[in-house]
Amino acid sequence: MGVQVDGVSVKPPDGGWGWIVLLSCFVITGFSYAFPKAVSVYFKELMMDFHVGYSDTAWISSIMLAMLYGTGPLCSILVNKFGCRPTMLVGGLLASGGMVMASFTRNIIELYLTAGVVTGLGLALNFQPSLIMLGSYFDKRRPLANGLAAAGSPVFLSVLSPLGQVLLKTFGWRGGFLIMGGLLLNCCTCGAVMRPLETKRKRALRVTRDPQELKEMLPTGQLAKKENMGKTRKKHKKQKKKLLDFTVFQNRGFIIYTVAKFITVLGLFVPTILLVNYAKDMGVPDQEAAFLLSIIGFIDIFARPTCGFFAGLQRLRPKVAYLFSFALLFNGLTDVCSAKATDYTGLVIFCVFFGISYGMVGALQFEVLMGIVGSQKFPSALGLVLLIEALAVLIGPPSAGRLVDAYRNYELIFYMAGTELIAAAIFLALASFCCIRKTGHPSPSGPERDDETHIQRRHPDLDSKTVAFKDGVEDDCMQRVSVHEDDHNQDHQKQMEDC
């Protein structure tokens, strides 16, 4: 599957500079998912300084997550308008600036606006473009790349939370916020390495400036054809690019995925939010109860890249949607079985299996979406999916909290979350089997594919890679010839007007 660069299909390198992009995605994913949870270590100090309750301070993390999910369409528009690198650089400055400004706030409302809205928006402007660039640099190894990048979330959570405790004891919450803002400037560094793709043939053709030489590089029979293609591509470039492509809703697979993700998010985060309180109500000491989350994070670190590796295998890659359904089913059954846990050992066993299943879900969710819509529509599709997930985030955990307050029974919460995940798994598997063609990698279609087929018929001794390279070189040459001829015509017209 190729990525369109200046109208020419570019094959993802599956390595090279892509590993640097992967490392940057690892850092961005870690900050985006772990930072809203890590700031919770400052909540007690904030409650004392601002004389507010726990629910008031908890809104800081909620607003961050709401901005991360809810600003998806805005991120898609900015990426399509300005590109991934500028968007991420601005996002890094916003994320850092929000925490720096938060260190000077005087009330909880100002914290909502700075640490919540500004920092949350900055994280969102980094998270989505990083996934887009990752999909551009990897194709065959994309499942593994997604799994490794997703591992940034548990790794950073295990680092940022203890770091926050140290900063709080040493510098207070204001100094801690200031230093955390400095750490978020690393997002700008990650954005700076997001280099747009460029083919080797295009770089090689830069040194060739003579249009006559470029014409000689083209086969005689293909010159007229390429002239027409060059003019057609120039017309397409002049057309206004869609900032948010709603045609993804015409894709059955995208609709199925969106509905399944909405149901999933309703219950996915509930166990991790209520697990510690559930353990405390069973009589587990505070320190041991908090250690349960560490178990989930430790297992999650290894589960995500491992799942990504297996999802990239040749036999499993075409079935990745069903593998994602299995991960959802596994997670849902784990929630249901944990409802009957009566001691600390049972909760530890639950955390082990929950960490495995949760890591599988995290590693596969964006890989499935990329496979459904393709790299060209992925920015718009991701933004729309995140917006819909934001609604689920605002519905699921608060509803679970209200059930706990009403019935004082945590078993109902785990049954509810497990049922939602099981329903999402069954829906995704059945809908994918009944409504989507069972195909592997999406193959190129349209004029580009027709050109390759035409060349192969005329030159049966050439393989597909040679044909694709040959056609790409001709495209680049024709674009340069067309541009030169247009400039020449404009100069000639100007001279006639002067006469």
For each residue, the residues with C-beta under 8 A, 3 or more apart:
1: 12 139 374 375 441 442 444
2: 9 10 11 12 444
3: 9 10 11 12 136 197 375 376
4: 7 8 9 10 376
5: 8 9 10 196 197 198 199 202
6: 202 479
7: 4 233 236 237 475 479
8: 4 5 199 202 472 475 476
9: 2 3 4 5 444 448 468 472
10: 2 3 4 5 197 198 199
11: 2 3 139 468
12: 1 2 3 18 136 137 138 139 142 197
13: 16 17 18 137 197
14: 18 137 138 139 140 141
15: 18 19 141
16: 13 19
17: 13 20 21 137 195
18: 12 13 14 15 21 22 137 138 145
19: 15 16 22 23
20: 17 23 24 193
21: 17 18 24 25 133 134 137 193 194 195
22: 18 19 25 26 134 137 138 145 148 149
23: 19 20 26 27
24: 20 21 27 28 130 189 190 191 193 194
25: 21 22 28 29 130 131 133 134 145 149 152 190
26: 22 23 29 30 148 149 151 152 155
27: 23 24 30 31 152 156 186 187 190
28: 24 25 31 32 88 126 127 130 152 187 190
29: 25 26 32 33 127 130 149 150 152 153 156
30: 26 27 33 34 152 153 155 156 157
31: 27 28 34 35 95 123 126 152 156 184 186 187
32: 28 29 35 68 123 124 126 127 153
33: 29 30 36 37 152 153 156 157
34: 30 31 37 38 152 153 154 156 157 160
35: 31 32 38 39 64 119 123 156 160 180 184
36: 33 39 61 64 65 68 120 123
37: 33 34 40 61 157 161
38: 34 35 41 156 157 160 161 163 164
39: 35 36 42 43 60 61 64 115 164 180
40: 37 43 58 61
41: 38 161 164 165 168
42: 39 45 46 164 168 173 176 177
43: 39 40 46 47 54 57 58 60
44: 47 48
45: 42 48 49 168 172 173
46: 42 43 49 50 52 57 60 108 111 173
47: 43 44 50 51 52 53 54 56 57
48: 44 45 51
49: 45 46 173
50: 46 47 56 107 108 111
51: 47 48
52: 46 47 56 57 108
53: 47 56 57
54: 43 47 57 58
55: 58 59
56: 47 50 52 53 59 108
57: 43 46 47 52 53 54 60 108
58: 40 43 54 55 61 62
59: 55 56 62 63 112 116
60: 39 43 46 57 63 64 111 112 115 116
61: 36 37 39 40 58 64 65
62: 58 59 65 66 116
63: 59 60 66 67 112 116 117 120
64: 35 36 39 60 61 67 68 115 116 119 120 123
65: 36 61 62 68 69 120 393
66: 62 63 69 70 120 390 393 394
67: 63 64 70 71 116 117 120 121 123 124
68: 32 36 64 65 71 120 123 124 127 386
69: 65 66 72 124 386 387 389 390 393
70: 66 67 386 387 390
71: 67 68 74 75 120 121 124 125 386
72: 69 75 76 124 128 382 383 384 385 386 387 390
73: 76 77 244 383 384 387
74: 71 77 78 124 383
75: 71 72 78 79 87 124 125 127 128 129 379 383 386
76: 72 73 79 80 128 243 244 379 380 382 383 384
77: 73 74 80 81 243 244 383
78: 74 75 81 82 87 125
79: 75 76 82 83 84 87 128 129 132 379
80: 76 77 241 242 243 244 379 380
81: 77 78 241 243
82: 78 79 86 87
83: 79 86 87 196
84: 79 87 88 129 130 132 133 191 194 196
85: 88 89 129 191 192 194 195 196
86: 82 83 89 90
87: 75 78 79 82 83 84 90 91 125 129 191
88: 28 84 85 91 92 125 126 129 130 187 188 190 191 194
89: 85 86 92 93 188 191 192
90: 86 87 93 94 122 125
91: 87 88 94 95 121 122 123 124 125 126 129 187 191
92: 88 89 95 96 122 126 184 185 186 187 188 189 190 191
93: 89 90 96 97 122 185 188
94: 90 91 97 98 118 119 121 122 125
95: 31 91 92 98 99 118 119 122 123 125 126 181 184 187
96: 92 93 99 100 122 181 182 184 185 187 188
97: 93 94 100 101 118 122 181
98: 94 95 101 102 114 115 117 118 119 120 121 122 181
99: 95 96 102 103 114 115 119 177 178 180 181 184
100: 96 97 103 104 177 178 181 182
101: 97 98 104 105 114 118
102: 98 99 105 110 111 114 115 119 177 181
103: 99 100 174 175 177 178 181
104: 100 101 174
105: 101 102 110 111 114 115
106: 110
107: 50 110 111
108: 46 50 52 56 57 111 112
109: 112 113
110: 102 105 106 107 113 114
111: 46 50 60 102 105 107 108 114 115 116
112: 59 60 63 108 109 115 116 117
113: 109 110 116 117 118
114: 98 99 101 102 105 110 111 117 118 119
115: 39 60 64 98 99 102 105 111 112 118 119 177
116: 59 60 62 63 64 67 111 112 113 119 120
117: 63 67 98 112 113 114 120 121
118: 94 95 97 98 101 113 114 115 121 122
119: 35 64 94 95 98 99 102 114 115 116 122 123 184
120: 36 63 64 65 66 67 68 71 98 116 117 123 124
121: 67 71 91 94 98 117 118 124 125
122: 90 91 92 93 94 95 96 97 98 118 119 125 126 184 187
123: 31 32 35 36 64 67 68 91 95 119 120 126 127 187
124: 32 67 68 69 71 72 74 75 91 120 121 127 128
125: 71 75 78 87 88 90 91 94 95 121 122 128 129
126: 28 31 32 88 91 92 95 122 123 129 130 187 190 191
127: 28 29 32 68 75 123 124 130 131
128: 72 75 76 79 124 125 131 132 379 382 383 386
129: 75 79 84 85 87 88 91 125 126 132 133 191 194
130: 24 25 28 29 84 88 126 127 133 134 149 190 194
131: 25 127 128 134 135 149 366 378 382
132: 79 84 128 129 135 136 378 379 382
133: 21 25 84 129 130 136 137 194
134: 21 22 25 130 131 137 138 142 145 146 149
135: 131 132 138 142 370 375 378
136: 3 12 132 133 197 375
137: 12 13 14 17 18 21 22 133 134 145 197
138: 12 14 18 22 134 135 141 142 145
139: 1 11 12 14 142
140: 14 312
141: 14 15 138 144 145 312
142: 12 134 135 138 139 145 146 312 367 370
143: 146 147 308 309 311 312 317 320 363 364 367
144: 141 147 148 305 308 309 311 312
145: 18 22 25 134 137 138 141 142 148 149 308
146: 134 142 143 149 150 308 363 364 366 367 370
147: 143 144 150 151 304 305 306 307 308 309 311 363
148: 22 26 144 145 151 304 305 308
149: 22 25 26 29 130 131 134 145 146 152
150: 29 146 147 153 304 308 359 362 363 366
151: 26 147 148 154 155 300 301 304 305
152: 25 26 27 28 29 30 31 33 34 149 155 156
153: 29 30 32 33 34 150 156 157 300 362
154: 34 151 157 158 296 297 298 300 301 304 359
155: 26 30 151 152 158 159 301
156: 27 29 30 31 33 34 35 38 152 153 159 160
157: 30 33 34 37 38 153 154 160 161 297
158: 154 155 161 162 294 297 298 301
159: 155 156 162 163
160: 34 35 38 156 157 163 164
161: 37 38 41 157 158 164 165
162: 158 159 165 166
163: 38 159 160 166 167
164: 38 39 41 42 160 161 167 168 176 180
165: 41 161 162 168 169
166: 162 163 169 170
167: 163 164 170 171 175 176 179 180
168: 41 42 45 164 165 171 172 173 176
169: 165 166
170: 166 167 175
171: 167 168 174 175 176 178 179
172: 45 168 175 176
173: 42 45 46 49 168 176 177
174: 103 104 171 177 178
175: 103 167 170 171 172 178 179
176: 42 164 167 168 171 172 173 179 180
177: 42 99 100 102 103 115 173 174 180 181
178: 99 100 103 171 174 175 181 182
179: 167 171 175 176 182 183
180: 35 39 99 164 167 176 177 183 184
181: 95 96 97 98 99 100 102 103 177 178 184 185
182: 96 100 178 179 185
183: 179 180 186
184: 31 35 92 95 96 99 119 122 180 181 187
185: 92 93 96 181 182 188 189
186: 27 31 92 183 189 190
187: 27 28 31 88 91 92 95 96 122 123 126 184 190 191
188: 88 89 92 93 96 185 191 192
189: 24 92 185 186 192 193
190: 24 25 27 28 88 92 126 130 186 187 193 194
191: 24 84 85 87 88 89 91 92 126 129 187 188 194
192: 85 89 188 189
193: 20 21 24 189 190
194: 21 24 84 85 88 129 130 133 190 191
195: 17 21 85
196: 5 83 84 85
197: 3 5 10 12 13 136 137
198: 5 10 202 203
199: 5 8 10 202 203 472 476
200: 203 204
201: 204 205 469 472 473 476
202: 5 6 8 198 199 205 206 476
203: 198 199 200 206
204: 200 201 207 208
205: 201 202 208 214 473 476 477 480
206: 202 203
207: 204
208: 204 205 213 214 480
209:
210: 213 214
211: 214 215 480 481 484 485
212: 215 216
213: 208 210 216 217
214: 205 208 210 211 217 218 477 480 481
215: 211 212 218 223 477 481
216: 212 213
217: 213 214 473 474 477
218: 214 215 222 223 226 474 477 478 481
219: 222 223 474
220: 223
221: 224 225
222: 218 219 225 226 474
223: 215 218 219 220 226 227
224: 221 227 228
225: 221 222 228 229
226: 218 222 223 229 230 474 475 477 478
227: 223 224 230 231 478 481 482
228: 224 225 231 232
229: 225 226 232 233 447 475 478
230: 226 227 233 234 475 478 479 481 482
231: 227 228 234 235 482
232: 228 229 235 236
233: 7 229 230 236 237 479
234: 230 231 237 238 482
235: 231 232 238 239
236: 7 232 233 239
237: 7 233 234
238: 234 235
239: 235 236
240:
241: 80 81
242: 80 245 380
243: 76 77 80 81
244: 73 76 77 80 380 383 384
245: 242 248 377 380 381
246: 249 380 384
247: 250 251 377
248: 245 251 254 373 377 380 381 384
249: 246 254 255 384
250: 247
251: 247 248 254 255 372 373
252: 255 256 435 436
253: 256 257 321 372 373 432 435 436
254: 248 249 251 257 258 369 372 373 381
255: 249 251 252 258 259
256: 252 253 259 260 427 428 431 432 435 436
257: 253 254 260 261 368 369 372 385 428
258: 254 255 261 262 384 385 388
259: 255 256 262 263 427 431
260: 256 257 263 264 328 424 425 427 428 431
261: 257 258 264 265 365 385 388 389 392 424
262: 258 259 265 266 388 389 391 392
263: 259 260 266 267 392 420 421 423 424 427
264: 260 261 267 268 328 361 392 420 421 424
265: 261 262 268 269 389 392 393 396
266: 262 263 392 395 396 417 420
267: 263 264 270 332 335 396 416 417 418 419 420 421
268: 264 265 331 358 361 396 417 421
269: 265 272 273 393 396 397
270: 267 273 274 335 396 397 400 413 414 416 417
271: 274 275 335 338 354 413 414 417
272: 269 275 293 296 358
273: 269 270 397 400
274: 270 271 277 278 400 401 404 410 413
275: 271 272 278 279 292 293 347 351
276: 279 280 289 290 292 293
277: 274 280 281 404 410
278: 274 275 281 282 347 410 413
279: 275 276 282 284 288 289 292 344 347
280: 276 277 283 284 286 289
281: 277 278 410
282: 278 279 342 343 344 347
283: 280
284: 279 280 288 289 344 347
285: 288 289
286: 280 289 290
287: 290 291
288: 279 284 285 291 292 344
289: 276 279 280 284 285 286 292
290: 276 286 287 293 294
291: 287 288 294 295
292: 275 276 279 288 289 295 296 347 348 351
293: 272 275 276 290 296 297 351
294: 158 290 291 297 298
295: 291 292 298 299 348 351 352 355
296: 154 272 292 293 299 300 351 354 355 358
297: 154 157 158 293 294 300 301 355
298: 154 158 294 295 301 302 355
299: 295 296 302 303 351 352 355 356 359
300: 151 153 154 296 297 303 304 355 358 359 362
301: 151 154 155 158 297 298 304 359
302: 298 299 305 306 359
303: 299 300 306 307 355 356 357 358 359 360 363
304: 147 148 150 151 154 300 301 307 308 359 360 362 363
305: 144 147 148 151 302 308 309 363
306: 147 302 303 309 310 359
307: 147 303 304 310 311 327 359 360 363 364
308: 143 144 145 146 147 148 150 304 305 311 312 363 364 367
309: 143 144 147 305 306 312 313
310: 306 307 313 316
311: 143 144 147 307 308 316 317 320 323 363 364 367
312: 140 141 142 143 144 308 309 316 317
313: 309 310 316 317
314: 317
315: 318 319
316: 310 311 312 313 319 320 323
317: 143 311 312 313 314 320 440 441
318: 315 438 439 440 441
319: 315 316 322 323
320: 143 311 316 317 323 324 364 367 368 371
321: 253 324 325 368 371 372 428 429 432 436
322: 319 325 326 429 432
323: 311 316 319 320 326 327 360 364
324: 320 321 327 328 361 364 365 367 368 428
325: 321 322 328 329 425 426 428 429 432
326: 322 323 329 330 360 425
327: 307 323 324 330 331 357 360 361 364 425
328: 260 264 324 325 331 332 361 421 422 424 425 428
329: 325 326 332 333 421 422 425 426
330: 326 327 333 334 353 356 357 360
331: 268 327 328 334 335 354 357 358 360 361 421
332: 267 328 329 335 336 417 418 419 420 421 422 423 424 425
333: 329 330 336 337 418 422
334: 330 331 337 338 350 353 354 357 418
335: 267 270 271 331 332 338 339 354 414 415 417 418 421
336: 332 333 339 414 415 418 419 422
337: 333 334 340 350 418
338: 271 334 335 341 346 347 350 354 414
339: 335 336 410 411 414 415 418
340: 337 346 411
341: 338 346 347 349 350
342: 282 346
343: 282 346 347
344: 279 282 284 288 347 348
345: 348 349
346: 338 340 341 342 343 349 350
347: 275 278 279 282 284 292 338 341 343 344 350 351
348: 292 295 344 345 351 352
349: 341 345 346 352 353
350: 334 337 338 341 346 347 353 354
351: 275 292 293 295 296 299 347 348 354 355
352: 295 299 348 349 355 356
353: 330 334 349 350 356 357
354: 271 296 331 334 335 338 350 351 357 358
355: 295 296 297 298 299 300 303 351 352 358 359
356: 299 303 330 352 353 359 360
357: 303 327 330 331 334 353 354 360 361
358: 268 272 296 300 303 331 354 355 361 362
359: 150 154 299 300 301 302 303 304 306 307 355 356 362 363
360: 303 304 307 323 326 327 330 331 356 357 363 364
361: 264 268 324 327 328 331 357 358 364 365
362: 150 153 300 304 358 359 365
363: 143 146 147 150 303 304 305 307 308 311 359 360 367
364: 143 146 307 308 311 320 323 324 327 360 361 367 368
365: 261 324 361 362 368 369
366: 131 146 150 369 370 382
367: 142 143 146 308 311 320 324 363 364 370 371
368: 257 320 321 324 364 365 371 372
369: 254 257 365 366 372 373 378 381 382 385
370: 135 142 146 366 367 373 374 375 378
371: 320 321 367 368 441 442
372: 251 253 254 257 321 368 369 381
373: 248 251 253 254 369 370 377 378 381
374: 1 370 377 378 442
375: 1 3 135 136 370 378
376: 3 4
377: 245 247 248 373 374 380 381
378: 131 132 135 369 370 373 374 375 381 382
379: 75 76 79 80 128 132 382 383
380: 76 80 242 244 245 246 248 377 383 384
381: 245 248 254 369 372 373 377 378 384 385
382: 72 76 128 131 132 366 369 378 379 385 386
383: 72 73 74 75 76 77 128 244 379 380 386 387
384: 72 73 76 244 246 248 249 258 380 381 387 388
385: 72 257 258 261 369 381 382 388 389
386: 68 69 70 71 72 75 128 382 383 389 390
387: 69 70 72 73 383 384 390 391
388: 258 261 262 384 385 391 392
389: 69 261 262 265 385 386 392 393
390: 66 69 70 72 386 387 393 394
391: 262 387 388 394 395
392: 261 262 263 264 265 266 388 389 395 396
393: 65 66 69 265 269 389 390 396 397
394: 66 390 391 398
395: 266 391 392 398 399
396: 265 266 267 268 269 270 392 393 399 400 420
397: 269 270 273 393 400 401
398: 394 395 401 402
399: 395 396 402 403
400: 270 273 274 396 397 403 404 413 416 417
401: 274 397 398 404 405
402: 398 399 405 406
403: 399 400 406 407 409 412 413 416
404: 274 277 400 401 407 408 409 410 413
405: 401 402 408
406: 402 403
407: 403 404 412
408: 404 405
409: 403 404 412 413
410: 274 277 278 281 339 404 413 414
411: 339 340 414 415
412: 403 407 409 415 416
413: 270 271 274 278 400 403 404 409 410 416 417
414: 270 271 335 336 338 339 410 411 417 418
415: 335 336 339 411 412 418 419
416: 267 270 400 403 412 413 419 420
417: 266 267 268 270 271 332 335 400 413 414 420 421
418: 267 332 333 334 335 336 337 339 414 415 421 422
419: 267 332 336 415 416 422 423
420: 263 264 266 267 332 396 416 417 423 424
421: 263 264 267 268 328 329 331 332 335 417 418 424 425
422: 328 329 332 333 336 418 419 425 426
423: 263 332 419 420 426 427
424: 260 261 263 264 328 332 420 421 427 428
425: 260 325 326 327 328 329 332 421 422 428 429
426: 325 329 422 423 429 430
427: 256 259 260 263 423 424 430 431
428: 256 257 260 321 324 325 328 424 425 431 432
429: 321 322 325 425 426 432 433
430: 426 427 433 434
431: 256 259 260 427 428 434 435 436
432: 253 256 321 322 325 428 429 435 436
433: 429 430 436 438
434: 430 431
435: 252 253 256 431 432
436: 252 253 256 321 431 432 433
437:
438: 318 433
439: 318 442
440: 317 318
441: 1 317 318 371
442: 1 371 374 439
443: 449
444: 1 2 9 448 449 452
445: 449
446: 449 450
447: 229 450 451
448: 9 444 451 452 471
449: 443 444 445 446 452 453
450: 446 447 453 454
451: 447 448 454 455 471
452: 444 448 449 455 456 464 467 468 471
453: 449 450 456 457
454: 450 451 457 458
455: 451 452 458 459 462 467 470 471
456: 452 453 459 460 462 464 467
457: 453 454 460
458: 454 455
459: 455 456 462 467
460: 456 457
461:
462: 455 456 459 466 467 470
463: 466 467
464: 452 456 467 468
465: 468 469
466: 462 463 469 470
467: 452 455 456 459 462 463 464 470 471
468: 9 11 452 464 465 471 472
469: 201 465 466 472 473
470: 455 462 466 467 473 474
471: 448 451 452 455 467 468 474 475
472: 8 9 199 201 468 469 475 476
473: 201 205 217 469 470 476 477
474: 217 218 219 222 226 470 471 477 478
475: 7 8 226 229 230 471 472 478 479
476: 8 199 201 202 205 472 473 479 480
477: 205 214 215 217 218 226 473 474 480 481
478: 218 226 227 229 230 474 475 481 482
479: 6 7 230 233 475 476 482 483
480: 205 208 211 214 476 477 483 484
481: 211 214 215 218 227 230 477 478 484 485
482: 227 230 231 234 478 479 485 486
483: 479 480 486 487
484: 211 480 481 487 488
485: 211 481 482 488 489
486: 482 483 489 490
487: 483 484 490 491
488: 484 485 491 492
489: 485 486 492 493
490: 486 487 493 494
491: 487 488 494 495
492: 488 489 495 496
493: 489 490 496 497
494: 490 491 497 498
495: 491 492 498 499
496: 492 493 499
497: 493 494
498: 494 495
499: 495 496
